Amino acid sequence: MNITGRPAAMVSALAFVTLAIAGAAHAAPPPLDAYGDLPQIEDAAVSPDGRHLASIVQSKGERRILVLDPAGELLVAGNAGDSKVRAINWADDNTVLVSKSATVTLGHFFTTPRLELSGTIMISLAGGASGMIFDKQRDIADVVRGNYGIRTVEGRSVGYFGGIALQKDRNGVRFKHGRTTLYAVDLATNRARVAARPATEDHYSDWLIDAAGNVSVTLDVSTTNGDWWIKGPDGNKLAQGQQPTGGIGLVAFGQQGQSVIYSIADEEGNTRWFEVPLGGGETQEFLANTRIERLYVDRNSSQVLGYRGTKSDEQTQLYDPVKHSAVTRIFRAFKGRQTRLIDWTADFSTVLVRTSGNGDSGTWYIVDVKNRRADPLGAEREAIPPEQVGPISVVNYKAQDGLEMDGILTLPPGREAKGLPVIMLPHGGPSSHDEPEFDWWAQAFASRGYAVFQPNFRGSTNRNDAFRRAGYGEWGRKMQSDISDGLAELARQGIVDPKRACIVGASYGGYAALAGVTLQQGLYRCAVSVAGVADVKRMYSTDVRESGDSRMAVRALREELGDPSQYAEISPRRFADRTDAPVLLIHGKDDTVVPLSQSKSMADALKDAGKPYEMVVLDGEDHWLSSAETRKHMLRESVRFVEKHNPAD
């Protein structure tokens, strides 16, 4: 497959947004803003017929929505302004859906002062309705709680979206009850009808829509005791059980559309998938011995097309042999890079691909499978040429108790991997993991002369369920020592100087950074916590309150965090007087996941203890650093702080 062929017309039309992928060698590292800025291509999608391309791009400091026709002509070139655009998709050949979110301040009726709410903008290319989904109806909030698929019903495109019903009272218009109702929206008119009623109080529902547009499968879960049941198209009960901590969800229809696949966490916490016929019958385990990285699902029917295992492209399996051959050739063509299939036509003749890794700071391709060519759409960070991408590799090591794990090592470009200063960069979640791909934060530090290590500590999701469950109750304990064990391994190999280490992280990683200089001592010269948790008991209380005192939430949190009576023992704020290195606290003012009060409480404790610290509040920023300017501000501040207390040279 040729991956350097002459770009097609629709590709060349993006030239004003993205420059050539390869660049001339840079004697000096790129500016920090080249790493901290949002990628120049944030998302893209190909129309169902493969003729049109829609994308979210950054151009001259502005976020824009572009839609191109086959000749490369711009059909839409909208300026998204400061909107937090999250994704772009095609509903049909003439309708584009743009998902966005906003931080909203709520009234006194709610258990949380602020919430991140999502909405969907519909863009019609054929003269149909455009605007926010639900904005034509006063009895539905223009907030979308889930996209359940697009179907063709009697020749019309119908979108199935979760929504929130409104009601009027003497105080004005407010949410009727807050539980999700499933609506069917005629995309030509943007008019909605109820497709499925919301769950009863203290319950929540999930749905699967079949190819004909029928609500074929309903899941109902009690948030009080975890009782659940799945009903089929005739209201027949297909499966039932009890999951006190949640962990039950619908996945897709089976490959023939005659069964439903659902996931469930068993009594030991293992996530398993099951398949049961829609007409009722015996339940069987689905892919019992395969750990799945991704499931491929048909967007027109929600039927499973195949899956990709976690280890290599040899584990990619599509049930249709023609589609399987196409996908296999794509992964083979990009071997050596982290490759993700972003979007595709129904027959897999046209596929949108994103790659990153060694020598690749993020590149998008449109693949013509029939003609075996992959044309580059452009680079996410054209200011960072291949030779300025720090080498990325996986380092395997063992924890103190013998548990095997790994981490991602990023080295400074052009420097010998010997005795380097190091940044330990644990991921957030903690139910997440890092992979050997271009990471803008890691690469920014590497460009300044630091080795960067991203440990996949116990509790991460890159291995099996047993490894993930090994993190239960280990905040500040073994999860923390797993990080420093990674530092010890790098020192043993001579790659880093352990006396020149800092710990940096965001969200759970921010917690780990604070714990590294309070619950642990003598390891790090400095710590940078971005939106980190400082008080675990306060986090637990906040999460329970915001769940509406859900018993399910209580059980799930206690399973992950352990006994609440011991939360003080793992809270960095409680040990501020033991802090043995300078601390930088950075937090978004609009964070709805980890509230700003967490960092403020840590700052107060450090001040009372007479410990050196700095605090930076990012105005208008959320938990995910969604704004380009505040993300760049965060990066500049964190690099400045590290260079001050742990200089690379």
C-alpha positions as CSV (number, residue, x, y, z in Angstrom):
1,M,0.0,0.0,0.0
2,N,1.5,3.3,-1.1
3,I,1.5,5.8,1.8
4,T,3.2,8.6,0.0
5,G,1.2,8.9,-3.2
6,R,-0.1,12.2,-4.7
7,P,-2.9,13.5,-2.5
8,A,-6.4,13.5,-3.9
9,A,-8.4,16.7,-4.5
10,M,-10.2,16.6,-1.2
11,V,-6.9,16.1,0.6
12,S,-5.0,19.0,-1.1
13,A,-7.8,21.4,-0.1
14,L,-6.6,21.1,3.5
15,A,-3.3,22.6,2.5
16,F,-4.1,25.9,4.1
17,V,-4.6,24.1,7.4
18,T,-1.8,21.6,7.5
19,L,1.7,21.9,5.9
20,A,3.9,19.1,4.6
21,I,4.4,16.2,7.0
22,A,8.1,16.2,6.7
23,G,10.1,19.3,7.6
24,A,13.7,20.5,7.5
25,A,15.9,19.6,10.5
26,H,15.6,22.0,13.4
27,A,18.8,22.9,15.2
28,A,16.9,24.0,18.2
29,P,13.8,22.3,19.7
30,P,10.4,23.5,18.6
31,P,8.8,26.1,20.9
32,L,6.7,24.7,23.8
33,D,3.6,26.0,22.3
34,A,4.1,23.6,19.4
35,Y,3.5,20.8,22.0
36,G,0.9,22.5,24.1
37,D,-1.4,23.8,21.4
38,L,-4.4,21.7,20.3
39,P,-3.6,19.5,17.4
40,Q,-4.2,21.0,14.0
41,I,-6.5,18.1,13.1
42,E,-8.6,17.3,16.1
43,D,-11.1,14.9,14.5
44,A,-12.4,13.9,11.0
45,A,-15.0,11.7,9.5
46,V,-15.8,10.4,6.0
47,S,-19.4,10.4,4.6
48,P,-21.2,7.0,4.3
49,D,-20.7,7.1,0.5
50,G,-17.0,8.0,0.9
51,R,-17.3,11.2,-1.2
52,H,-17.1,13.9,1.4
53,L,-14.8,14.7,4.3
54,A,-15.7,16.6,7.5
55,S,-13.1,17.7,10.0
56,I,-12.4,19.8,13.1
57,V,-9.1,21.7,12.5
58,Q,-7.0,24.5,14.0
59,S,-6.1,27.2,11.6
60,K,-4.3,30.5,12.7
61,G,-5.4,30.0,16.3
62,E,-9.0,29.4,15.4
63,R,-11.0,26.1,15.7
64,R,-12.9,25.5,12.4
65,I,-15.3,23.0,11.0
66,L,-14.7,22.1,7.4
67,V,-16.7,20.0,5.0
68,L,-15.2,19.2,1.6
69,D,-16.7,17.7,-1.5
70,P,-14.9,15.2,-3.8
71,A,-13.4,18.0,-5.8
72,G,-11.9,19.6,-2.8
73,E,-14.3,22.4,-2.7
74,L,-15.3,23.8,0.7
75,L,-19.0,23.2,1.4
76,V,-18.8,24.4,5.0
77,A,-16.1,26.5,6.6
78,G,-17.5,27.4,10.0
79,N,-15.7,29.1,12.8
80,A,-16.3,27.3,16.1
81,G,-14.9,30.1,18.2
82,D,-14.2,29.1,21.8
83,S,-16.7,26.2,21.7
84,K,-15.4,22.9,23.1
85,V,-16.0,20.8,20.1
86,R,-15.5,17.1,21.0
87,A,-16.3,15.1,17.8
88,I,-17.6,15.2,14.3
89,N,-19.6,12.5,12.5
90,W,-21.8,12.0,9.5
91,A,-25.5,11.1,10.1
92,D,-26.0,10.5,6.4
93,D,-24.5,11.7,3.1
94,N,-26.0,15.2,3.5
95,T,-25.9,15.7,7.3
96,V,-23.0,16.3,9.6
97,L,-23.2,16.1,13.4
98,V,-20.9,18.1,15.6
99,S,-20.7,17.2,19.3
100,K,-19.7,19.9,21.8
101,S,-19.8,20.5,25.5
102,A,-19.9,23.4,27.9
103,T,-19.5,23.9,31.7
104,V,-22.8,25.0,33.1
105,T,-23.6,26.5,36.5
106,L,-26.7,24.8,38.0
107,G,-29.3,26.0,40.4
108,H,-30.0,25.0,44.0
109,F,-32.1,22.1,42.9
110,F,-29.0,20.1,41.9
111,T,-26.5,18.1,43.9
112,T,-23.6,19.7,42.1
113,P,-22.9,23.4,41.5
114,R,-21.5,22.8,38.0
115,L,-21.9,20.2,35.3
116,E,-20.3,19.5,31.9
117,L,-23.2,19.2,29.5
118,S,-23.1,18.0,25.9
119,G,-25.0,19.1,22.9
120,T,-25.1,18.1,19.2
121,I,-25.1,20.6,16.3
122,M,-26.7,19.4,13.0
123,I,-25.4,20.8,9.7
124,S,-27.5,20.0,6.7
125,L,-25.9,20.2,3.2
126,A,-29.2,19.7,1.4
127,G,-31.3,22.5,2.7
128,G,-32.8,20.6,5.7
129,A,-32.9,21.7,9.3
130,S,-29.7,22.9,10.9
131,G,-29.0,23.8,14.5
132,M,-28.9,22.2,17.9
133,I,-30.6,18.8,18.3
134,F,-33.9,19.4,20.3
135,D,-33.8,23.2,19.9
136,K,-37.2,23.3,18.1
137,Q,-39.0,21.8,21.1
138,R,-39.6,23.7,24.4
139,D,-40.3,20.5,26.4
140,I,-36.8,19.1,25.8
141,A,-33.5,20.6,26.9
142,D,-31.0,21.1,24.1
143,V,-28.7,18.7,25.9
144,V,-27.7,15.3,24.4
145,R,-27.2,12.3,26.7
146,G,-25.9,9.7,24.3
147,N,-26.2,9.0,20.6
148,Y,-27.9,5.7,20.1
149,G,-27.5,5.6,16.3
150,I,-28.8,6.9,13.0
151,R,-31.3,4.8,11.1
152,T,-33.2,5.1,7.8
153,V,-36.9,4.8,8.5
154,E,-39.4,5.1,5.6
155,G,-36.7,6.8,3.6
156,R,-35.9,9.4,6.2
157,S,-32.9,9.7,8.4
158,V,-33.8,9.4,12.1
159,G,-31.3,10.0,14.9
160,Y,-31.8,8.4,18.3
161,F,-30.6,10.6,21.1
162,G,-30.9,10.6,24.9
163,G,-32.5,13.8,26.1
164,I,-33.8,15.5,29.2
165,A,-37.5,16.4,29.5
166,L,-38.4,19.9,30.7
167,Q,-41.5,21.1,32.6
168,K,-42.8,24.5,33.5
169,D,-43.6,25.6,37.1
170,R,-44.0,29.0,38.8
171,N,-40.2,29.3,39.0
172,G,-39.8,28.9,35.2
173,V,-38.7,25.9,33.1
174,R,-36.6,23.2,34.7
175,F,-35.7,19.6,34.3
176,K,-38.7,17.3,34.8
177,H,-36.7,14.7,36.7
178,G,-33.2,14.5,35.1
179,R,-33.5,10.9,34.0
180,T,-32.7,10.2,30.3
181,T,-35.6,9.8,27.8
182,L,-34.8,8.2,24.4
183,Y,-36.0,10.4,21.5
184,A,-36.2,9.7,17.8
185,V,-35.3,12.9,15.9
186,D,-36.3,13.4,12.2
187,L,-33.1,14.9,11.0
188,A,-34.8,16.7,8.0
189,T,-37.0,18.7,10.4
190,N,-35.3,18.4,13.8
191,R,-38.6,17.3,15.3
192,A,-38.4,14.7,18.1
193,R,-40.8,12.0,19.4
194,V,-40.4,9.8,22.4
195,A,-38.9,6.4,21.4
196,A,-38.5,5.0,24.9
197,R,-39.6,6.4,28.2
198,P,-37.1,7.1,31.0
199,A,-36.4,4.6,33.7
200,T,-38.3,4.9,37.0
201,E,-36.8,6.7,40.0
202,D,-33.5,5.3,41.3
203,H,-33.1,3.4,38.0
204,Y,-31.3,4.1,34.7
205,S,-31.8,2.6,31.2
206,D,-29.8,1.8,28.2
207,W,-31.1,0.8,24.7
208,L,-30.1,-0.8,21.4
209,I,-31.9,0.3,18.2
210,D,-32.1,-2.2,15.4
211,A,-31.5,-1.6,11.7
212,A,-35.2,-0.8,11.1
213,G,-35.3,1.9,13.8
214,N,-37.0,-0.1,16.5
215,V,-36.0,0.0,20.2
216,S,-35.1,-3.7,20.2
217,V,-33.3,-4.1,23.5
218,T,-33.7,-2.3,26.9
219,L,-31.5,-2.6,29.9
220,D,-32.8,-1.4,33.3
221,V,-30.6,-1.1,36.3
222,S,-31.5,-0.2,39.9
223,T,-29.0,2.2,41.5
224,T,-30.3,1.1,44.9
225,N,-29.4,-2.6,44.9
226,G,-27.9,-3.2,41.5
227,D,-30.7,-5.4,40.2
228,W,-30.8,-5.5,36.4
229,W,-32.7,-7.0,33.6
230,I,-32.5,-7.0,29.8
231,K,-35.6,-7.2,27.7
232,G,-35.9,-8.0,24.0
233,P,-38.1,-6.6,21.2
234,D,-41.3,-8.3,22.5
235,G,-40.7,-7.3,26.1
236,N,-39.4,-10.8,26.8
237,K,-36.8,-10.9,29.6
238,L,-33.5,-12.2,28.1
239,A,-31.2,-11.9,31.1
240,Q,-31.2,-10.7,34.7
241,G,-28.9,-10.5,37.7
242,Q,-27.5,-8.2,40.4
243,Q,-24.5,-5.9,40.2
244,P,-24.3,-3.9,43.4
245,T,-21.4,-1.7,42.0
246,G,-22.7,-1.3,38.5
247,G,-20.6,-2.8,35.8
248,I,-23.4,-3.9,33.5
249,G,-24.0,-2.5,30.0
250,L,-25.2,-3.2,26.5
251,V,-22.5,-3.6,23.9
252,A,-24.0,-4.3,20.4
253,F,-26.1,-6.7,18.4
254,G,-24.5,-10.0,17.3
255,Q,-23.1,-10.2,13.8
256,Q,-26.4,-11.5,12.4
257,G,-28.5,-9.0,14.3
258,Q,-30.3,-11.9,16.0
259,S,-28.6,-11.7,19.4
260,V,-27.5,-9.0,21.9
261,I,-24.1,-8.7,23.5
262,Y,-23.7,-7.2,26.9
263,S,-20.8,-6.8,29.4
264,I,-20.9,-7.6,33.1
265,A,-18.3,-7.6,35.9
266,D,-18.5,-10.9,37.8
267,E,-18.1,-11.3,41.5
268,E,-14.3,-11.1,41.2
269,G,-14.4,-7.9,39.2
270,N,-13.6,-9.6,35.8
271,T,-15.3,-7.9,32.9
272,R,-16.9,-10.6,30.7
273,W,-19.1,-10.3,27.6
274,F,-22.1,-12.5,27.0
275,E,-24.4,-13.1,24.0
276,V,-28.0,-14.1,24.2
277,P,-30.5,-14.7,21.4
278,L,-33.1,-11.9,21.0
279,G,-35.9,-14.5,20.9
280,G,-34.7,-15.9,24.2
281,G,-32.5,-18.9,24.9
282,E,-29.2,-19.9,26.4
283,T,-26.6,-17.2,27.2
284,Q,-23.1,-17.9,26.1
285,E,-19.8,-16.1,26.8
286,F,-18.6,-13.9,23.9
287,L,-14.9,-14.0,23.1
288,A,-14.1,-15.7,26.4
289,N,-10.4,-15.9,25.9
290,T,-9.7,-12.7,24.1
291,R,-8.8,-9.3,25.6
292,I,-10.4,-6.8,23.3
293,E,-8.9,-3.4,22.6
294,R,-11.7,-2.3,20.3
295,L,-15.0,-3.6,18.9
296,Y,-15.9,-2.7,15.4
297,V,-19.7,-2.0,15.1
298,D,-21.7,-1.2,12.0
299,R,-23.1,2.4,12.4
300,N,-26.3,1.6,10.4
301,S,-27.4,-1.4,12.5
302,S,-25.2,-1.5,15.7
303,Q,-24.3,-5.1,14.7
304,V,-20.8,-6.2,15.6
305,L,-18.4,-6.4,12.6
306,G,-15.3,-7.7,14.5
307,Y,-12.7,-6.8,17.0
308,R,-9.1,-5.9,17.6
309,G,-7.1,-7.6,20.3
310,T,-4.7,-5.8,22.5
311,K,-1.3,-7.0,21.3
312,S,-0.9,-6.8,17.5
313,D,-2.6,-6.4,14.2
314,E,-2.6,-10.2,13.9
315,Q,-5.4,-10.1,16.5
316,T,-7.6,-7.9,14.3
317,Q,-10.6,-10.0,13.3
318,L,-13.5,-8.8,11.0
319,Y,-16.1,-11.5,10.3
320,D,-16.5,-10.5,6.6
321,P,-13.4,-11.8,4.8
322,V,-13.2,-8.8,2.4
323,K,-13.3,-6.3,5.2
324,H,-10.9,-8.4,7.2
325,S,-8.4,-8.3,4.3
326,A,-8.7,-4.6,4.0
327,V,-8.1,-3.9,7.7
328,T,-5.2,-6.3,7.8
329,R,-3.5,-4.6,4.9
330,I,-3.9,-1.2,6.6
331,F,-2.3,-2.2,9.8
332,R,0.5,-3.9,7.9
333,A,1.1,-0.8,5.9
334,F,1.6,1.3,9.0
335,K,3.4,-1.3,11.0
336,G,5.7,0.2,13.7
337,R,3.3,3.0,14.5
338,Q,0.3,3.3,16.8
339,T,-2.5,3.1,14.2
340,R,-6.2,3.7,14.8
341,L,-9.0,3.3,12.4
342,I,-11.1,6.5,12.9
343,D,-13.9,6.0,10.4
344,W,-14.8,4.0,7.3
345,T,-17.5,3.4,4.7
346,A,-19.8,0.4,5.1
347,D,-17.8,-1.7,2.6
348,F,-14.4,-0.6,4.0
349,S,-13.4,0.7,0.6
350,T,-12.5,4.1,2.2
351,V,-10.9,4.2,5.7
352,L,-9.8,7.2,7.7
353,V,-6.6,6.4,9.7
354,R,-4.6,8.2,12.4
355,T,-1.0,7.3,13.3
356,S,1.6,8.4,15.8
357,G,4.8,7.1,17.4
358,N,8.5,7.2,16.6
359,G,9.1,9.9,14.0
360,D,5.4,10.7,13.9
361,S,3.8,13.5,16.0
362,G,0.3,12.5,14.7
363,T,-0.7,12.1,11.1
364,W,-4.0,11.5,9.4
365,Y,-4.5,9.5,6.2
366,I,-7.4,8.7,3.9
367,V,-7.0,5.2,2.6
368,D,-8.3,4.0,-0.8
369,V,-8.3,0.3,-0.1
370,K,-9.2,-0.8,-3.6
371,N,-6.3,1.2,-5.2
372,R,-4.0,0.4,-2.3
373,R,-3.0,4.0,-1.5
374,A,-3.0,6.1,1.6
375,D,-2.9,9.8,1.1
376,P,-1.9,12.1,4.0
377,L,-4.5,14.6,5.1
378,G,-1.9,16.4,7.2
379,A,0.0,16.5,10.5
380,E,-1.4,17.3,13.9
381,R,1.7,19.2,14.8
382,E,3.5,20.2,11.6
383,A,6.0,22.3,13.7
384,I,7.4,19.1,15.2
385,P,9.3,17.3,12.4
386,P,10.1,13.6,12.6
387,E,13.7,14.1,13.8
388,Q,12.3,16.1,16.8
389,V,10.1,13.4,18.0
390,G,11.8,11.8,21.0
391,P,12.4,8.0,20.8
392,I,9.6,6.1,22.4
393,S,9.9,2.5,23.8
394,V,8.3,0.2,26.3
395,V,10.3,-0.7,29.5
396,N,9.2,-3.9,31.4
397,Y,9.9,-4.1,35.1
398,K,8.7,-5.7,38.3
399,A,7.2,-4.1,41.4
400,Q,8.6,-4.8,44.8
401,D,6.1,-7.6,45.3
402,G,7.1,-9.2,42.0
403,L,4.1,-8.0,40.0
404,E,5.1,-7.6,36.3
405,M,4.3,-4.2,34.7
406,D,5.6,-1.8,32.1
407,G,5.9,1.8,31.3
408,I,6.5,4.1,28.3
409,L,9.9,5.7,28.0
410,T,10.4,8.9,25.9
411,L,13.9,10.1,25.5
412,P,15.3,13.5,24.5
413,P,16.0,13.6,20.7
414,G,19.7,13.2,19.9
415,R,20.9,12.6,23.4
416,E,22.5,9.4,24.8
417,A,20.3,7.4,27.1
418,K,22.6,7.6,30.0
419,G,22.3,9.4,33.4
420,L,19.5,11.6,32.2
421,P,17.3,13.8,34.4
422,V,13.9,12.2,34.5
423,I,10.2,13.2,34.8
424,M,7.9,10.5,36.2
425,L,4.5,11.1,34.5
426,P,1.8,8.8,35.8
427,H,-1.5,8.8,33.9
428,G,-4.9,9.8,35.1
429,G,-7.9,7.6,35.7
430,P,-6.5,5.6,37.3
431,S,-8.4,3.2,35.1
432,S,-6.5,4.1,32.0
433,H,-3.0,3.3,30.5
434,D,-0.3,4.8,28.3
435,E,0.8,3.4,25.0
436,P,4.0,3.8,22.9
437,E,2.7,6.8,20.9
438,F,3.4,10.5,20.7
439,D,2.3,12.1,23.9
440,W,2.4,15.9,23.8
441,W,3.2,16.4,27.5
442,A,5.9,13.8,27.5
443,Q,7.4,15.0,24.3
444,A,7.5,18.6,25.5
445,F,9.7,17.6,28.5
446,A,11.8,15.3,26.4
447,S,12.5,18.2,24.0
448,R,14.0,20.1,26.9
449,G,16.4,17.3,27.8
450,Y,14.5,15.1,30.1
451,A,13.8,11.4,30.0
452,V,10.1,10.9,30.6
453,F,8.6,7.7,32.1
454,Q,4.9,6.9,32.1
455,P,4.4,3.9,34.3
456,N,1.4,1.6,33.8
457,F,1.1,0.9,37.5
458,R,-1.3,-1.7,38.9
459,G,-4.9,-0.6,38.4
460,S,-4.1,0.4,34.8
461,T,-6.1,-1.1,31.9
462,N,-3.3,-2.3,29.7
463,R,-3.3,-5.9,31.0
464,N,-5.9,-8.2,32.4
465,D,-8.7,-7.7,34.9
466,A,-6.6,-9.2,37.7
467,F,-4.0,-6.4,37.1
468,R,-6.7,-3.8,37.1
469,R,-8.2,-5.1,40.3
470,A,-4.8,-5.3,41.9
471,G,-5.1,-1.5,42.3
472,Y,-8.2,-1.7,44.4
473,G,-7.5,-0.1,47.8
474,E,-3.9,0.8,46.8
475,W,-4.1,4.5,46.3
476,G,-1.0,5.9,48.0
477,R,0.2,2.4,48.7
478,K,1.3,-0.1,46.1
479,M,0.1,2.0,43.2
480,Q,2.4,4.7,44.4
481,S,5.4,2.4,44.9
482,D,4.9,0.9,41.5
483,I,5.8,4.4,40.1
484,S,9.0,4.7,42.1
485,D,9.8,1.1,41.3
486,G,9.8,2.2,37.6
487,L,12.3,5.0,38.6
488,A,14.5,2.4,40.3
489,E,14.5,0.2,37.2
490,L,15.5,3.1,34.9
491,A,18.3,3.9,37.3
492,R,19.4,0.3,37.5
493,Q,19.8,0.3,33.7
494,G,21.8,3.6,33.8
495,I,19.3,5.5,31.7
496,V,18.4,8.1,34.4
497,D,20.0,9.7,37.4
498,P,17.6,9.0,40.2
499,K,18.8,12.0,42.1
500,R,17.5,14.2,39.3
501,A,13.8,13.2,39.3
502,C,10.6,15.1,39.4
503,I,7.0,13.7,39.4
504,V,4.3,15.3,37.3
505,G,0.8,14.3,36.6
506,A,-2.9,15.3,36.0
507,S,-6.1,14.1,37.7
508,Y,-5.1,10.8,39.4
509,G,-1.6,11.5,38.1
510,G,-1.8,14.8,40.0
511,Y,-2.7,12.9,43.1
512,A,0.3,10.6,42.6
513,A,2.5,13.6,42.2
514,L,1.4,15.0,45.5
515,A,1.7,11.6,47.2
516,G,5.2,11.3,45.8
517,V,6.5,14.1,48.0
518,T,4.2,13.6,51.0
519,L,3.4,9.9,51.5
520,Q,6.8,9.1,50.1
521,Q,10.1,11.0,50.8
522,G,13.5,11.3,49.4
523,L,12.6,10.5,45.8
524,Y,11.8,13.7,43.9
525,R,13.2,17.2,43.5
526,C,9.8,18.7,42.7
527,A,6.2,17.8,42.1
528,V,3.6,19.2,39.6
529,S,0.0,18.4,40.2
530,V,-2.6,19.4,37.5
531,A,-6.2,19.0,38.7
532,G,-5.0,16.5,41.3
533,V,-6.8,15.0,44.3
534,A,-5.4,16.2,47.6
535,D,-8.0,14.9,50.0
536,V,-9.4,11.4,49.2
537,K,-12.1,11.6,51.9
538,R,-13.4,14.9,50.4
539,M,-13.3,13.4,46.9
540,Y,-15.4,10.4,48.2
541,S,-17.9,12.7,49.9
542,T,-18.2,14.9,46.8
543,D,-18.7,12.0,44.5
544,V,-21.4,10.4,46.7
545,R,-23.3,13.7,47.1
546,E,-23.2,14.4,43.4
547,S,-24.5,10.9,42.7
548,G,-27.6,11.7,44.7
549,D,-26.4,9.4,47.5
550,S,-26.6,6.4,45.2
551,R,-25.9,3.2,47.0
552,M,-24.3,1.9,43.8
553,A,-21.9,4.8,43.7
554,V,-21.0,4.2,47.4
555,R,-20.2,0.5,46.8
556,A,-18.2,1.2,43.7
557,L,-16.1,3.9,45.3
558,R,-15.4,1.8,48.4
559,E,-14.4,-1.1,46.2
560,E,-11.9,1.1,44.4
561,L,-10.6,3.2,47.3
562,G,-11.0,0.8,50.2
563,D,-12.2,1.4,53.8
564,P,-13.3,5.1,54.2
565,S,-11.9,5.1,57.7
566,Q,-8.4,4.9,56.1
567,Y,-8.8,7.7,53.6
568,A,-6.9,10.2,55.8
569,E,-3.9,7.8,55.6
570,I,-3.7,8.2,51.8
571,S,-4.6,11.9,51.5
572,P,-1.6,14.2,50.6
573,R,-3.2,17.2,52.3
574,R,-3.1,15.5,55.6
575,F,0.7,15.1,55.3
576,A,1.6,18.5,54.0
577,D,4.1,19.0,56.9
578,R,6.1,16.0,55.4
579,T,6.4,17.6,52.0
580,D,10.1,17.3,51.0
581,A,10.2,19.1,47.7
582,P,8.6,22.2,46.1
583,V,5.1,21.8,44.7
584,L,3.3,23.4,41.8
585,L,-0.5,23.2,41.8
586,I,-2.3,23.9,38.6
587,H,-6.1,23.7,38.3
588,G,-8.9,24.7,36.0
589,K,-11.5,27.0,37.5
590,D,-14.3,25.2,35.7
591,D,-13.2,21.7,36.6
592,T,-16.4,19.5,37.2
593,V,-14.5,16.3,37.8
594,V,-11.9,17.3,40.5
595,P,-13.1,20.6,41.9
596,L,-10.7,23.5,42.3
597,S,-11.2,23.2,46.1
598,Q,-9.0,20.1,46.1
599,S,-5.9,22.2,45.0
600,K,-6.9,25.1,47.2
601,S,-7.0,22.9,50.2
602,M,-3.6,21.5,49.4
603,A,-2.3,25.1,48.9
604,D,-3.7,26.1,52.4
605,A,-2.1,23.0,54.0
606,L,1.3,23.7,52.4
607,K,1.1,27.3,53.4
608,D,0.3,26.4,57.0
609,A,3.2,23.9,57.1
610,G,5.6,26.5,55.7
611,K,6.4,24.4,52.6
612,P,7.4,25.9,49.3
613,Y,4.6,25.9,46.7
614,E,3.1,27.8,43.8
615,M,-0.5,27.8,42.6
616,V,-1.8,28.6,39.1
617,V,-5.6,28.9,38.5
618,L,-6.6,28.5,34.8
619,D,-9.6,30.7,34.2
620,G,-12.4,29.2,32.1
621,E,-10.6,25.8,31.9
622,D,-12.1,22.4,32.6
623,H,-10.7,19.0,33.7
624,W,-9.5,18.1,30.2
625,L,-7.5,21.2,29.3
626,S,-9.8,21.8,26.4
627,S,-8.7,25.4,25.6
628,A,-5.6,25.9,23.6
629,E,-4.4,29.0,25.5
630,T,-4.8,27.6,29.0
631,R,-3.3,24.3,27.9
632,K,-0.2,26.2,26.6
633,H,-0.2,28.2,29.8
634,M,-0.2,25.0,31.9
635,L,2.7,23.5,29.9
636,R,4.8,26.7,30.1
637,E,4.3,26.9,33.9
638,S,5.1,23.2,34.5
639,V,8.2,23.2,32.4
640,R,9.4,26.5,34.0
641,F,8.9,25.0,37.5
642,V,10.7,21.7,36.7
643,E,13.6,23.5,35.0
644,K,14.0,25.7,38.1
645,H,14.1,22.9,40.6
646,N,15.6,20.1,38.4
647,P,17.6,21.7,35.5
648,A,18.3,19.4,32.6
649,D,21.8,20.7,32.1
